[in-house]
Amino acid sequence: MPHITVKPFDTSIIEKKSYINTKVIFKSKDLLSQDELIGVEVKGSKFLLYIKKSEKNWLFKYDKVTRPLDVNLVKEAIDNISSKLNLEIINSNIAINQTKTKLANSFEKRIEDFSDIKFPFSRVSIEVGFGSGKHLLYQAEKNPNELFIGIEIHTPSAQQVLRQIELKSLKNIWVINYDARLLLEIIPSNSIHKIFVHFPVPWDKKPQRRVISPSFLNESIRVLEQGGRLELRTDSYKYFWYSLETFLGENVLKTSLEVRKNESLDITSKYEARWLRQDKDIYDVFVTSLEESKERVFDFDFTFNSIKYKDTLLDKISKKPMVFDSFFIHFERFYRVDKSTILLKLAFGSFNRSEHKYIIIDNKKSYYFGQNPVKTLTNYKTHLKIEEYLNV
Ligand SMILES: C[S@@+](CC[C@H](N)C(=O)[O-])C[C@H]1O[C@@H](n2cnc3c(N)ncnc32)[C@H](O)[C@@H]1O
């Protein structure tokens, strides 16, 4: 991931202004270390850059929570600022490689894009955790008049598939770099033809991280059209039985189930190829949704109406995670922007599908820096609690 190592410099030379294509919106200092975070905007994308200080050299790099999928934007920001300020560079990996295909940006979707979504094709399918993207690309090539939404939590995989989309000139894939368990909650009801979950990580030791769960199943049934289906494919016997039990759970709505063993598909993913070489059994479970689901209203508003900066605010904020009935809030890091503005980094939301965000608080207004949280009911309840908690 893009970074440079520079000789220490006086950071007061970084001003709130444009450096070539990069606009510096604010600078902030970590209250527990010497590190700094810089809020920037490049080509409409807002994110943070991180200056990690040590005695001899400093790391100038991206911030994991707010980084854009297009890695070139981060490279550009670091390059624009460091070259304009004549920083002494010791090491760099930000050379923008002109020969590399550029990322197919128009196919990258963000959370905001889903707030009033219109699909460009009438048939839409989703692949959760597409990894190398072999199956996603195959489906899109085979069905050019259908839309395939790939949701992948691992950023380099999402970036790699965006490049493949560009190379293959595909027009019917959207890629979103997010936790699919959260994203599914903002997809309209009865709108999806198929949901593919191929070779999910079994997480035997941390089952709360599994993709398949009762709530994921409920959301899948809700977003699937009547007759649409969720297709799980796994090499893990344990995960197969766990999923089957989940699919047959007490509160599951009207569905039909189909189980297959060792069926070969037209396309073999990287993971599948590995298991096949080891002669492992492969299991498919298909869950078909048999009923129309109710529409979901997403009128959650994530603006802060009442939080304003006060000198007493920082002392009041708990440094430990706060647990409420169905969610938690953990203020993890605190940054000072100026005497009446702070930046807070927090983790929050449901226990097994938490989000990380930054909040800017000044004496006039407060807002999430970068993207708002996903519009789920739990996130909304958490947001209201954050507002109540910080409104001192
Ligand atoms: C074992 S790999 C399988 C990849 C691909 N489906 C295949 O068959 O080759 C599991 C993939 O799921 C992704 N993943 C895990 N949890 C996820 C989540 N909650 N949301 C989206 N992707 C997830 C991982 O990053 C990884 O790429």
The ligand as a MOL file (V3000), in Angstrom:
LIG
                    3D

  0  0  0     0  0            999 V3000
M  V30 BEGIN CTAB
M  V30 COUNTS 27 29 0 0 0
M  V30 BEGIN ATOM
M  V30 1 C -11.8900 -18.3040 1.2340 0
M  V30 2 S -12.0970 -16.8830 0.2720 0 CHG=1
M  V30 3 C -13.0410 -17.4500 -1.1110 0
M  V30 4 C -12.9350 -16.5240 -2.2800 0
M  V30 5 C -13.7640 -16.9150 -3.5180 0
M  V30 6 N -15.1840 -16.9290 -3.2400 0
M  V30 7 C -13.3130 -18.2490 -4.0660 0
M  V30 8 O -14.1170 -19.1720 -4.0930 0
M  V30 9 O -12.1450 -18.3580 -4.4860 0 CHG=-1
M  V30 10 C -13.2750 -15.9630 1.2210 0
M  V30 11 C -13.3820 -14.5150 0.7700 0
M  V30 12 O -14.4500 -13.8840 1.4760 0
M  V30 13 C -14.0460 -12.5770 1.8420 0
M  V30 14 N -14.8730 -12.1860 3.0100 0
M  V30 15 C -14.8300 -12.7010 4.2680 0
M  V30 16 N -15.7520 -12.1470 5.0630 0
M  V30 17 C -16.4120 -11.2310 4.2860 0
M  V30 18 C -17.4770 -10.3190 4.5350 0
M  V30 19 N -18.0420 -10.2360 5.7370 0
M  V30 20 N -17.8980 -9.5270 3.5210 0
M  V30 21 C -17.3130 -9.6010 2.2840 0
M  V30 22 N -16.2990 -10.4460 2.0000 0
M  V30 23 C -15.8580 -11.2570 2.9780 0
M  V30 24 C -12.5690 -12.7270 2.1380 0
M  V30 25 O -11.8890 -11.4840 2.0720 0
M  V30 26 C -12.1370 -13.6850 1.0430 0
M  V30 27 O -11.7720 -13.0070 -0.1360 0
M  V30 END ATOM
M  V30 BEGIN BOND
M  V30 1 1 1 2
M  V30 2 1 2 3
M  V30 3 1 2 10
M  V30 4 1 3 4
M  V30 5 1 4 5
M  V30 6 1 5 6
M  V30 7 1 5 7
M  V30 8 2 7 8
M  V30 9 1 7 9
M  V30 10 1 10 11
M  V30 11 1 11 12
M  V30 12 1 11 26
M  V30 13 1 12 13
M  V30 14 1 13 14
M  V30 15 1 13 24
M  V30 16 1 14 15
M  V30 17 1 14 23
M  V30 18 2 15 16
M  V30 19 1 16 17
M  V30 20 1 17 18
M  V30 21 2 17 23
M  V30 22 1 18 19
M  V30 23 2 18 20
M  V30 24 1 20 21
M  V30 25 2 21 22
M  V30 26 1 22 23
M  V30 27 1 24 25
M  V30 28 1 24 26
M  V30 29 1 26 27
M  V30 END BOND
M  V30 END CTAB
M  END
